[in-house]
Amino acid sequence: MNKGRMFNKIFFPILILGIGLVISFGSYIYLSTTSSVIERVSNSKQSYITQIKNNLEQKIRTIEYAFNTYSTTSSFNEVVKNPITEKDFQAYRTVNTQLNYIATMGLEGTEYTLISLDKNWQISNGKLSTLTEDDLNNLYINYIDDHDKGLFWIKTDQGIRFVNTLPVFSKRKIAIALSDISLQTLNRAIDTDEHNPVFILNGQGKLMYENDSSEQLFPNQLEGISQVLSTFNDSGIVTVDTINNKSVQLIFAKSSYNNWIYCTVLEQQEISDSLKTTKFGLITMGLVLILLIVVVAYVISIIFTKPIRRIQQSLPKNTHFSSKNEFESIMDSIDTILIEKESLESLIKAEMPQLETQFILNLFRNRVSPEELSRKMPRFGYQEVWDPMYVTMLIQLDNLGGREASDKDVLLLAINKIVEEFIPEQQRLLPIILNDDTQATILRFTEFSEQEIRRKVLDDAAALIKNVNDYLNLSISIGISKTYENLLESKEAYEMSKQALHQRLNLGKESIIFYEDISMVVSGPVLLYYPVELESRLFDAIRLGDEEQVSSTLHPLLADMMKKNNHSANFEVTLVRFVNNLIQLEQLLGVEVLLTQDNHALYHRLLDIRNPEEIERMLLEEVILPMVRKMKEKTNKQFRCLSEKIAAIVRSEYDQELSLELIGDRLHYNPSYLSSIFKKEFGTTFSEYLMNYRLEVAKKWLIETDMTIKEIAERLEYHNSQNFIRSFRKKEHVTPGAYRKMNLAD
């Protein structure tokens, strides 16, 4: 599994370093162990060769001592000065006994010989023999002539020979004592379980004994060894070359008794055999340590690259990571993040007013925790002050200044800007538009008393009302909360200011209302008043569709509600009752205005408006006038139909007794109602219409018939002819007779 370049950069150096340390440590231990083993083997060899030296030297000294002692006895002089033949058994036995005694003190298997130079006999290994002249000459040549010492050792083909010319301290030698130690005897005396090669050199460097010819040395090497070792102490180690051109180390021990040098070889094979266990242990330990280092290197690499992997996982999923260099990829990603961070910071800086606005909104909605408050206040540039006091100020429009309702948002923004410019930053938080009707500002004061704060707020509020009126031609009202010490209480302060603004229904427009001033009124008893008579007049005007009457009736109705209900809650209750009655009237009249989807929030809208003029405008323009217009549309058809029925009755029954009471009974309508709709439809009253129609009929009869004026008057339901003549003359400006004459003459 590909772990990445950083993993490899950590893993392999640790692995190589660890393996290097293991090899170095193992090499150090191996060299130290080798040195220790060599020292141990050398010490063992040294002890071994010293033991051989001591054992052999002891035997040699015993032999020499025995012969020297024997040579000083009187029996020795008698024996060697007398001839011994086969017949001299007693003398032979004496000599042989002495030789056997000496043999018991020396090395087992050593042959002892006593030679009499004067009497030419020798006893060797229990055998008596006679010497010839040549034998004697050879003895003198080999053992006496050219020998300064009377006691010495020589090497023979069978071993080494101890030569003691007797008497020891006499220049005239009369006997020779020989002790022949065979190679087998020397091998037995020297051989141990170690089977090490042993070399014995005499004082002149001549090889006296060797038990292993595999490590052969040159004669000149032997002399060189003797010369070199002469400068050393009694024991030590020296390196020499063999005839096989191999370098060997010799461990030696010098005899202080006869200057013999005992040597043995420190063989590499022996050292290697001793180091086999050590090598195996070191190799095993090295492999275990290397395996452990691999595990440790892997774990360390995983641990050290874990932050990198976490960073990679934290970066966007679409980030491309180069397998060659994770750091460069991460740095590229970090650079990208930093660029994005700078862009985001710029965006946040640009959006800081919006964020601050949301923060103030959350204060009014009680959605800010103490921790968030302490963290965000410095972020928005509000310095911490000692014992601050806060006041919430709400501003609402009293009217739109003749503008459209859609302009309200723009007007509130303009008011918010005026507040922002008029009140210094040190004395406020950011002014905001709280909702569709309200602008809110949290004022901040330090080192001000309650009276000073009230005076300052009152002055600022009055100046704001004047500025808004001057610049925007608007009237506004301002509600002001009690002072409070903790910004987390801003929601309660908002409710106070809102409740204060409710009272402008009673105080009128451009009011500055402190919650403290109206708190007693708010908590007072609730007494409801409802103007039933004024409502009835308004509803009659609605039924008739009379817009002028409606407009003139609504204002006194609302004014009476506000005047008689001092408590804002009372007015809200009466206002809700009035709207409910409007809905019931609407249902009775069969029109749909308040029940449509566009006016489902009418209650909330009316209760949120604290401006009497705005309430009257909304009720008139959005509720009542639409009802009147709907009624007009609906009743126009009814009026026309009823009017046509009345006119038809007049045209068909003009010569009978007619009145609105009679027609009302027939049509099941109130005569007054019929009179009003007839006049509205025909532009004249019923009686005038009836009189005019009858006069038209009279004019026709005067021209087309011979009926007298009295008959016409009676036919048209005039009680006497004089009333008919007056009515005719009033309309036509002539009498009926004159009218007939004028038309007949034509």
C-alpha positions in Angstrom: 0.0 0.0 0.0 1.5 3.3 -1.0 2.0 5.4 2.1 3.4 8.4 0.3 6.8 10.0 0.0 6.8 11.5 3.5 6.2 8.0 5.0 9.2 6.7 3.0 11.3 9.6 4.1 10.7 8.8 7.7 10.5 5.0 7.5 13.7 4.3 5.5 16.1 6.7 7.3 14.9 5.3 10.6 15.2 1.7 9.2 18.7 2.4 7.8 19.8 4.2 10.9 18.4 1.5 13.1 20.0 -1.3 11.0 23.3 0.7 11.1 23.1 1.0 14.9 22.3 -2.7 15.2 25.2 -3.6 12.9 27.5 -1.2 14.7 26.3 -2.4 18.1 26.6 -6.0 17.0 30.0 -5.3 15.6 31.1 -3.7 18.8 29.8 -6.5 20.8 31.4 -9.0 18.4 34.7 -7.3 18.5 34.5 -6.9 22.3 33.5 -10.5 22.6 36.2 -11.6 20.2 38.7 -9.6 22.2 37.4 -11.2 25.4 37.4 -14.6 23.8 40.9 -14.2 22.5 41.9 -13.0 25.9 40.2 -15.9 27.6 41.6 -18.4 25.1 45.0 -16.7 25.5 44.8 -16.9 29.2 43.7 -20.5 28.9 46.6 -21.3 26.6 48.9 -19.4 28.8 47.8 -21.4 31.8 48.1 -24.5 29.7 51.6 -23.9 28.5 52.7 -22.7 32.0 51.3 -25.9 33.4 53.2 -27.9 30.9 56.3 -26.0 31.7 55.9 -26.5 35.4 55.2 -30.2 35.1 58.0 -31.0 32.7 60.4 -28.7 34.5 59.6 -30.4 37.8 60.4 -33.8 36.3 63.6 -32.6 34.7 64.8 -31.0 37.9 64.0 -34.2 39.7 66.1 -36.2 37.3 68.9 -33.7 37.4 68.7 -33.5 41.2 68.7 -37.3 41.5 71.8 -37.8 39.3 73.6 -34.9 41.0 72.9 -36.3 44.4 73.9 -39.8 43.4 77.1 -38.6 41.9 78.2 -37.2 45.2 77.9 -40.5 47.0 80.8 -42.8 47.8 79.0 -45.7 46.3 78.9 -43.8 43.0 82.7 -43.3 43.0 83.3 -47.0 43.9 81.0 -48.2 41.2 82.1 -46.0 38.3 85.8 -46.6 39.2 85.5 -50.3 39.1 84.8 -52.5 36.2 81.5 -54.3 36.1 81.1 -57.6 34.3 78.5 -60.2 34.2 80.1 -61.7 37.2 79.8 -58.5 39.3 76.2 -59.0 40.0 76.2 -57.1 43.2 77.7 -54.0 41.7 75.3 -54.2 38.7 72.3 -54.6 41.0 73.4 -51.6 43.0 73.6 -49.4 39.9 70.4 -50.7 38.4 68.6 -50.2 41.7 69.8 -46.7 41.8 68.7 -46.1 38.3 65.3 -47.6 39.0 65.0 -45.3 42.0 65.7 -42.3 39.9 63.2 -43.6 37.3 60.5 -43.6 40.0 61.0 -39.9 40.5 61.2 -39.0 36.8 58.9 -39.4 33.9 57.3 -42.8 33.4 58.8 -44.5 30.3 62.1 -42.6 30.5 65.2 -44.7 29.9 68.1 -44.0 32.3 71.7 -44.9 31.4 74.9 -44.7 33.5 78.2 -44.9 31.6 81.6 -45.3 33.2 84.3 -43.6 31.1 87.1 -45.1 33.1 86.0 -48.7 33.1 84.1 -48.6 29.7 80.8 -50.0 30.7 77.2 -48.8 30.7 74.0 -49.8 32.2 71.0 -48.8 30.2 67.4 -49.8 30.9 68.6 -52.6 33.1 71.2 -53.9 30.6 74.9 -54.0 31.1 77.2 -53.6 28.1 80.8 -52.9 27.4 81.9 -49.8 25.4 84.3 -50.0 22.6 86.9 -47.4 21.9 84.8 -45.9 19.2 81.9 -45.7 21.6 84.1 -43.8 24.1 85.3 -41.4 21.4 81.8 -40.7 20.3 80.8 -40.1 23.9 83.6 -37.6 24.4 82.9 -35.9 21.2 79.2 -35.7 21.7 79.0 -35.0 25.4 82.3 -33.8 26.9 84.3 -32.1 24.2 83.0 -28.7 23.1 80.6 -28.6 26.1 81.3 -26.1 28.7 78.5 -27.4 30.9 78.4 -30.8 32.5 74.6 -30.8 32.4 72.6 -30.2 29.3 69.8 -31.5 27.1 69.8 -32.4 23.5 67.2 -33.5 21.0 67.3 -37.0 19.6 65.3 -38.8 17.0 63.3 -40.5 19.6 62.8 -37.5 21.9 65.1 -35.5 24.1 68.1 -36.6 26.1 69.4 -35.3 29.4 73.2 -35.5 29.6 74.9 -35.2 33.0 78.7 -35.6 33.0 79.9 -36.7 36.4 81.1 -35.5 38.7 79.3 -32.3 38.1 81.8 -29.9 39.6 84.9 -31.7 38.4 86.6 -31.0 35.1 87.7 -34.6 34.8 84.6 -36.5 33.9 84.5 -40.2 34.9 80.9 -41.0 34.1 78.0 -39.9 32.0 74.4 -40.2 33.1 71.8 -40.1 30.3 68.1 -39.8 30.6 66.2 -40.4 27.3 62.7 -39.2 27.3 60.9 -40.5 24.3 58.4 -38.6 22.2 55.7 -40.9 23.4 56.5 -40.1 27.0 56.7 -36.4 26.3 53.4 -36.6 24.4 51.8 -38.3 27.3 53.2 -35.8 29.7 52.2 -32.8 27.6 49.0 -34.1 26.0 45.7 -32.8 27.4 42.1 -32.7 26.3 42.8 -29.5 24.4 45.1 -31.2 21.9 47.0 -27.9 21.3 50.3 -27.8 19.4 53.3 -27.4 21.8 56.8 -26.3 20.9 59.8 -26.4 23.3 62.9 -24.4 22.5 66.1 -24.5 24.5 68.0 -21.3 25.4 69.7 -21.2 22.1 66.4 -21.3 20.2 66.8 -24.9 19.1 63.6 -26.9 18.8 63.6 -29.5 21.5 60.0 -30.8 21.0 57.0 -30.3 18.9 53.8 -32.4 19.0 52.2 -30.9 15.8 54.2 -30.4 12.6 51.3 -28.7 10.8 52.5 -25.3 12.1 56.1 -25.7 11.1 58.6 -22.9 11.7 61.8 -22.1 10.0 65.0 -22.7 12.0 65.9 -19.0 11.6 62.4 -18.2 12.8 63.0 -20.3 15.9 66.3 -18.4 16.6 64.4 -15.2 16.0 61.7 -16.2 18.3 64.3 -17.0 21.0 66.0 -13.7 20.5 62.7 -11.8 20.6 61.4 -13.7 23.6 64.6 -13.1 25.4 63.5 -9.4 25.8 60.0 -10.5 27.2 59.0 -11.5 30.6 58.4 -15.0 31.7 55.2 -15.4 29.5 53.4 -13.6 26.7 52.2 -13.8 23.2 54.0 -13.1 19.9 53.0 -13.2 16.2 55.2 -15.1 13.7 55.0 -16.5 10.2 55.0 -20.2 9.5 56.6 -22.0 6.6 53.2 -22.0 5.0 53.3 -18.2 5.0 50.6 -18.0 7.6 50.7 -15.7 10.6 50.2 -17.4 13.9 50.2 -16.2 17.4 52.5 -18.0 19.8 51.8 -18.1 23.5 55.0 -18.8 25.4 56.3 -19.4 28.9 60.0 -19.1 29.7 61.7 -21.3 32.2 63.9 -19.5 34.7 65.5 -22.8 35.5 67.0 -23.8 32.2 65.9 -20.9 29.9 63.7 -23.3 27.9 60.8 -21.7 26.0 57.5 -23.5 26.0 55.2 -22.3 23.1 51.7 -23.1 21.9 49.7 -21.8 19.0 46.7 -19.6 19.4 44.6 -21.0 16.5 41.9 -19.0 14.7 39.8 -22.1 14.4 39.7 -22.4 18.1 38.7 -18.8 18.5 36.1 -19.3 15.8 34.7 -22.3 17.5 34.5 -20.3 20.7 32.7 -17.5 18.9 30.1 -19.8 17.2 27.5 -19.4 19.9 28.3 -15.7 20.1 27.9 -15.3 16.4 24.6 -17.2 16.4 23.4 -15.1 19.3 24.5 -11.9 17.7 22.9 -12.8 14.4 19.6 -13.8 16.1 19.6 -10.7 18.3 20.4 -8.6 15.2 17.6 -10.1 13.2 15.2 -9.6 16.2 16.4 -6.0 16.6 16.1 -5.3 12.9 12.5 -6.7 12.9 11.8 -4.6 16.0 13.3 -1.6 14.2 11.2 -2.2 11.2 8.1 -2.3 13.4 9.2 0.8 15.3 10.1 2.6 12.1 6.7 1.8 10.7 4.9 2.9 13.8 6.9 6.1 14.1 6.3 6.8 10.4 2.6 6.2 10.8 2.5 8.4 13.9 4.5 11.2 12.4 2.6 11.1 9.1 -0.8 10.8 10.8 -1.1 14.6 11.1 -0.3 14.8 7.3 -3.0 12.2 6.6 -5.4 14.1 8.8 -4.6 17.3 7.0 -5.1 15.6 3.7 -8.5 14.2 4.9 -9.5 17.7 6.2 -8.7 19.3 2.8 -11.4 19.3 0.1 -12.0 15.9 -1.4 -11.2 17.1 -4.9 -7.7 18.2 -3.9 -5.1 16.4 -5.9 -2.1 15.1 -3.8 1.1 14.4 -5.5 2.6 11.0 -4.5 6.1 12.5 -4.8 5.8 15.3 -2.2 2.9 15.5 0.2 4.2 18.6 1.8 4.2 20.5 -1.5 0.7 19.3 -2.2 -0.4 20.3 1.3 1.3 23.6 1.0 -0.4 24.2 -2.3 -3.7 23.3 -0.6 -2.9 25.6 2.3 -2.0 28.4 -0.1 -5.3 27.8 -1.8 -7.0 27.8 1.6 -5.2 31.0 2.6 -6.3 32.7 -0.6 -9.8 31.5 0.0 -9.5 32.7 3.6 -8.4 36.1 2.5 -11.2 36.2 0.0 -13.6 35.0 2.7 -12.2 37.6 5.1 -12.7 40.3 2.5 -16.2 38.9 2.0 -16.8 38.9 5.7 -15.5 42.4 6.0 -17.9 43.5 3.2 -20.7 41.5 4.9 -19.8 42.8 8.4 -22.7 45.3 8.5 -25.1 42.5 7.6 -23.5 40.3 10.3 -23.7 43.1 12.8 -27.3 43.7 11.8 -28.1 40.0 12.4 -26.3 40.1 15.7 -28.5 43.1 16.8 -31.6 41.2 15.6 -30.6 38.2 17.6 -30.2 40.4 20.7 -33.8 41.6 20.2 -34.9 37.9 19.7 -33.0 36.7 22.8 -30.8 34.4 20.7 -27.4 35.5 21.9 -25.5 33.6 24.7 -23.2 35.4 27.2 -20.2 33.8 25.6 -21.3 34.9 22.1 -21.9 38.4 23.4 -18.5 38.7 24.9 -16.9 37.3 21.8 -18.7 39.3 19.2 -18.9 42.7 20.8 -15.1 43.4 20.3 -15.3 41.8 16.8 -17.8 44.4 15.8 -15.6 47.2 17.2 -17.5 47.9 20.4 -15.0 48.7 23.1 -15.6 47.4 26.6 -16.8 50.2 29.0 -17.3 50.4 32.7 -20.9 50.0 34.0 -22.7 50.7 30.7 -26.4 51.6 30.6 -28.5 50.8 27.6 -31.8 52.1 26.2 -33.8 50.6 23.3 -35.4 53.2 21.0 -38.1 52.1 18.5 -39.3 54.4 15.7 -42.5 53.8 13.7 -44.1 55.8 10.9 -47.2 57.8 11.7 -48.0 58.2 8.0 -46.4 57.7 4.6 -46.4 61.4 3.7 -48.6 60.8 0.7 -46.4 58.0 -0.7 -47.3 54.6 -1.8 -47.3 51.7 0.8 -44.6 50.0 -1.3 -42.3 52.9 -0.4 -42.4 52.1 3.3 -39.2 50.0 3.2 -37.3 52.8 1.5 -38.6 55.3 4.0 -37.5 53.1 7.0 -34.1 52.8 5.4 -33.9 56.6 5.1 -34.9 57.0 8.7 -32.3 54.3 9.7 -29.6 56.3 7.9 -30.7 59.5 9.6 -30.4 57.8 13.0 -27.0 56.4 12.0 -25.7 59.8 11.0 -27.3 61.8 13.8 -26.4 59.7 16.9 -22.6 59.2 17.4 -21.2 55.7 17.2 -19.9 55.9 20.7 -23.5 56.3 22.0 -25.2 53.5 20.1 -25.0 50.1 18.6 -25.7 49.7 14.9 -29.3 51.0 14.0 -31.3 48.3 12.2 -34.7 47.8 10.5 -36.4 45.5 12.9 -39.4 44.6 10.8 -41.7 46.1 8.1 -42.9 48.9 10.4 -40.2 49.5 13.0 -36.6 50.9 13.1 -34.7 50.0 16.3 -31.6 51.4 17.9 -29.8 50.4 21.2 -28.4 53.5 22.8 -25.3 53.1 25.1 -24.4 55.5 27.9 -21.5 55.6 30.4 -21.2 57.8 33.5 -24.7 59.1 33.0 -27.4 59.3 35.7 -31.0 58.2 35.0 -32.1 61.8 34.7 -29.3 62.7 32.4 -30.0 59.6 30.2 -33.7 60.6 30.0 -32.9 64.2 29.1 -30.4 63.1 26.4 -32.7 60.5 24.9 -35.6 63.1 24.8 -33.4 65.7 23.1 -32.2 63.1 20.5 -35.7 61.8 19.9 -37.1 65.3 19.4 -34.2 66.1 17.0 -34.8 62.9 15.0 -38.6 63.7 14.6 -37.6 67.2 13.3 -35.0 65.9 10.9 -37.3 63.2 9.5 -40.0 65.8 9.1 -37.6 68.2 7.4 -35.9 65.8 5.1 -38.6 63.2 4.3 -41.8 65.2 5.1 -42.8 62.3 7.4 -44.2 62.2 10.9 -42.8 59.5 13.2 -43.3 58.4 16.8 -40.6 57.1 19.1 -41.0 54.5 22.0 -38.3 54.4 24.6 -37.6 51.6 27.1 -36.3 51.7 30.6 -32.6 51.7 31.1 -30.9 48.3 31.6 -27.4 47.1 32.3 -27.1 43.9 30.3 -27.5 43.6 26.5 -29.0 40.2 27.0 -32.1 42.1 28.3 -32.6 43.8 24.9 -35.7 41.6 24.1 -37.5 42.8 27.3 -36.4 46.4 26.5 -37.9 46.0 22.9 -41.2 44.9 24.4 -41.2 47.9 26.6 -40.6 50.3 23.7 -43.2 48.5 21.6 -45.7 48.8 24.5 -44.9 52.5 24.7 -45.6 52.9 21.0 -49.0 51.3 21.5 -50.0 54.4 23.4 -49.6 56.7 20.5 -53.1 55.7 19.5 -54.2 58.0 22.3 -51.4 60.5 22.1 -51.4 61.2 18.4 -48.7 61.5 15.9 -45.0 62.6 16.5 -45.2 61.2 20.0 -42.1 60.5 22.2 -43.3 57.9 24.7 -41.2 56.6 27.7 -42.3 53.2 29.0 -41.9 54.5 32.5 -44.6 57.1 31.9 -47.2 54.7 30.6 -46.4 51.7 32.8 -49.1 52.7 35.3 -51.6 53.1 32.6 -50.7 49.7 31.1 -51.2 48.0 34.5 -54.6 49.8 35.2 -58.1 48.3 35.1 -59.7 47.4 31.7 -63.0 49.1 30.9 -64.4 48.5 27.4 -66.5 50.9 25.3 -68.0 50.2 21.9 -69.8 52.8 19.7 -72.8 50.7 18.5 -74.8 53.6 17.1 -72.0 55.0 15.0 -71.3 51.4 13.7 -74.9 51.0 12.6 -74.8 54.2 10.6 -71.6 53.1 9.0 -73.1 49.7 8.1 -76.2 51.4 6.6 -73.9 53.5 4.4 -72.1 50.3 3.3 -75.3 48.6 2.4 -76.3 51.6 0.3 -72.9 51.7 -1.3 -72.5 55.4 -0.4 -68.8 56.1 -0.4 -69.1 59.7 0.9 -71.3 58.6 3.8 -68.9 55.8 4.6 -65.9 58.1 4.7 -67.7 60.7 6.8 -68.9 58.0 9.3 -65.7 55.9 9.8 -63.6 58.8 11.2 -65.9 59.7 14.1 -66.3 55.9 14.8 -62.6 55.3 15.3 -62.1 58.6 17.1 -64.8 57.6 19.6 -63.2 54.2 20.1 -59.8 55.8 20.9 -61.2 58.5 23.0 -63.4 56.3 25.2 -60.7 53.5 25.5 -57.6 54.9 27.2 -56.0 51.6 27.6 -54.3 50.4 24.3 -55.5 46.8 25.1 -59.1 48.1 25.2 -58.8 49.7 21.9 -57.3 46.5 20.4 -60.2 44.5 21.7 -62.8 47.0 20.3 -60.9 47.1 17.0 -61.0 43.2 16.8 -64.7 43.4 17.5 -65.3 45.9 14.8 -63.4 43.8 12.2 -65.5 40.7 13.3 -68.7 42.7 12.8 -67.4 43.8 9.3 -66.9 40.1 8.5 -70.4 39.2 9.6 -71.8 42.1 7.5 -69.9 40.9 4.6 -71.3 37.4 4.9 -74.9 38.9 5.2 -74.4 41.0 2.1 -72.8 38.1 0.1 -69.6 39.9 -0.8 -66.0 38.7 -0.4 -63.4 41.2 0.7 -62.2 40.2 4.2 -62.5 36.5 3.5 -60.1 36.5 0.6 -56.5 35.1 0.8 -55.0 38.6 0.4 -56.5 39.8 3.7 -55.9 36.7 5.9 -53.4 38.7 8.1 -55.7 41.7 8.6 -55.9 41.3 12.3 -52.1 41.2 12.7 -51.6 44.1 10.4 -54.1 46.3 12.2 -52.8 45.4 15.7 -49.2 46.1 14.6 -50.1 49.5 13.3 -50.0 52.1 16.1 -50.8 55.1 14.0 -54.6 56.1 14.0 -54.4 57.7 10.6 -52.8 54.5 9.2 -55.5 52.4 10.8 -58.2 54.5 9.3 -56.6 54.5 5.9 -56.2 50.7 5.9 -59.7 50.1 7.1 -61.1 52.5 4.6 -59.0 51.7 1.5 -58.4 48.0 2.0 -61.6 46.9 3.7 -64.7 49.2 3.7 -64.4 50.9 0.3 -63.8 47.5 -1.4 -67.0 46.3 0.4 -68.9 49.4 -0.8 -67.7 48.8 -4.4 -68.7 45.2 -4.2 -72.1 46.2 -2.9 -72.4 48.7 -5.8 -71.7 46.0 -8.3 -74.2 43.7 -6.7 -77.0 46.2 -5.9 -76.9 48.1 -9.2 -78.5 45.1 -10.9 -81.1 44.8 -8.1 -81.8 48.5 -8.1 -82.3 48.5 -11.9 -84.6 45.5 -11.8 -86.7 46.9 -9.0 -86.9 50.3 -10.6 -88.0 48.8 -13.9 -90.7 46.8 -12.1 -92.0 50.0 -10.4 -91.9 51.9 -13.7 -93.7 49.0 -15.4 -96.4 49.1 -12.7 -96.7 52.9 -13.3 -97.0 52.5 -17.0 -99.7 49.8 -16.8 -101.6 51.0 -13.8 -101.3 54.8 -14.1 -105.1 55.2 -14.1 -105.4 53.4 -10.8 -104.4 54.4 -7.3 -100.7 53.9 -6.9 -98.2 54.5 -4.0 -94.9 53.1 -2.8 -96.6 51.5 0.1 -98.9 49.6 -2.2 -96.0 48.6 -4.5 -93.8 47.8 -1.5 -96.4 45.4 -0.2 -96.7 43.8 -3.6 -92.9 43.5 -4.1 -92.1 42.8 -0.4 -89.7 45.8 0.0 -89.6 48.7 2.4 -91.2 51.8 0.8 -88.3 54.0 1.9 -85.8 51.5 0.4 -87.8 51.4 -2.9 -87.9 55.2 -2.9 -84.2 55.5 -2.5 -83.2 53.0 -5.2 -85.9 54.4 -7.6 -84.5 57.9 -7.2 -81.0 56.6 -7.5 -81.8 54.7 -10.7 -84.1 57.2 -12.5 -82.8 60.4 -10.9 -86.2 61.4 -9.7 -88.7 60.5 -7.0 -91.5 58.0 -7.4 -94.2 60.6 -7.1 -92.6 62.9 -9.7 -92.2 59.9 -12.1 -95.9 58.9 -11.6 -97.1 62.5 -12.1 -94.9 63.1 -15.2 -96.2 59.8 -16.8 -99.8 60.7 -16.1 -99.3 64.2 -17.5 -97.8 62.6 -20.7 -100.9 60.4 -21.0 -103.1 63.5 -20.4 -101.3 65.3 -23.2 -102.0 62.3 -25.5 -105.7 62.1 -24.5 -106.1 65.9 -25.0 -105.0 65.6 -28.6 -106.4 62.2 -29.6 -109.7 62.0 -27.7 -112.8 64.2 -27.0 -112.6 63.5 -23.2 -113.3 66.5 -21.1 -110.7 67.8 -18.7 -112.7 66.7 -15.8 -113.0 63.2 -17.2 -109.2 63.1 -17.8 -108.5 64.2 -14.3 -110.8 61.6 -12.8 -109.3 58.9 -15.1 -105.8 59.8 -13.9 -106.8 59.6 -10.2 -106.8 63.3 -9.5 -109.3 64.1 -6.8 -110.5 67.2 -8.5 -109.8 68.9 -11.9 -108.2 71.9 -10.3 -105.3 69.8 -9.0 -104.9 68.3 -12.4 -104.9 71.8 -14.1 -102.3 73.1 -11.6 -100.0 70.2 -12.1 -100.4 70.4 -15.9 -99.8 74.1 -16.0 -96.8 73.8 -13.7 -95.1 71.3 -16.1 -96.3 72.6 -19.5 -96.7 76.2 -18.5 -100.2 76.2 -20.1 -103.6 74.9 -19.1 -104.9 71.7 -20.5 -107.6 73.5 -22.5 -105.1 75.9 -24.0 -102.8 72.9 -24.8 -105.7 71.1 -26.7 -106.6 74.3 -28.6 -102.9 74.9 -29.6 -102.5 71.3 -30.9 -105.9 71.1 -32.7 -105.3 74.5 -34.4 -102.0 73.0 -35.9 
